[in-house]
Amino acid sequence: MSEEADVFISTNQFIGGGQTAEFIFSRNIDDVYWDLRIVARGENTNLEIVRQFVLSDSTGARKLHYVVRNNTGIGTPFTRGAVRIPAA
């Protein structure tokens, strides 16, 4: 297994109270292992990723989409972290 991984962090994410919203990871993805997590910032938060999926465009470029649900009535900023682990 490879000893190196690529980590991508974004703190500029936000979802309104009670909303479910789709976000798109900013980079194209490839054929290696990818994982995505979100961490809410603030107090009295409850966010979850309810779905992740990949869409490709007409050129074959693939983007990771993720759907987040805010289970509170409070608008919540969050940090997204994505990890890319290449094959050995």
N, C-alpha and C positions, 0 to 999 in steps of 0.2 A: 504494500500500500504506500502511496505517496506520503511524504512527510510534510507537504505544504498544502495550505488551503488559502483561498481568497475570501476575504471578509468584506462585505459592503454594508455600511451603516448610514442610515438617513434619519435625522431627527426632525425633519420638516413635514411630518405627517399629522393629520388632524381628522377627526370624525365627530360630527355633531351628536348631541344626546339623542338616544333612541334610534339612531340611523343604522342602516346597513348600506355599505358603500363598497364599490369595486375600485381597487387600485392596481396600477401596472408597474412592475419592476422596471427601472429605467434602462437596463442593459439587455441585449440579446442573450439568450441562454444557449448552451451547447449540450452535447451528449454525455455530460458527466453528472455526478450527484449534486443536486442543489437542495438547500433547505432554507426555510424562511420562518422567522419569529417576529412577534411584535411585543413591545413592552410599553404599557401605558405609563404616562407621567402624571403626577398629581395625586390627589386624594379621592377616596370613594370611587374608584374606577373598576370597570369590569368589561374588558374587551376580549373578543375571541375571533380567530380566523375560522370562518365557517366553510370556506372552500378555496382550493388552489387549483389552477388549471393553466395549460399552455396553449396559446393560439399562435399560428404562423400566418404570415402574410403571403402575398402572391410571389414574393422572391424567396420564400422559405425562412425568412428571419423569424425567430421564435421569441415570444415575450411571456414571462410568468405573470399571471394575473392572480390576485387574491382578494377575497371578499371578507370584509371585517364587519362585525356587528358590535355596536356599543350597547351593552345591556343596562346602561344607566340613563338618566335624563340629563346628564351633564356632558357638555362638549369636552372632548378629551384629546390632547396632543399625545402622540406616541412615537416611539423610536422603532424603526424597522431594521432588522439585521438579516442579511442573506449570506449564506456560506456556499462556496463552490469548492468541491473536493475532486480533483482530477484522479483519473485511474492510475494505478501503479505503473 
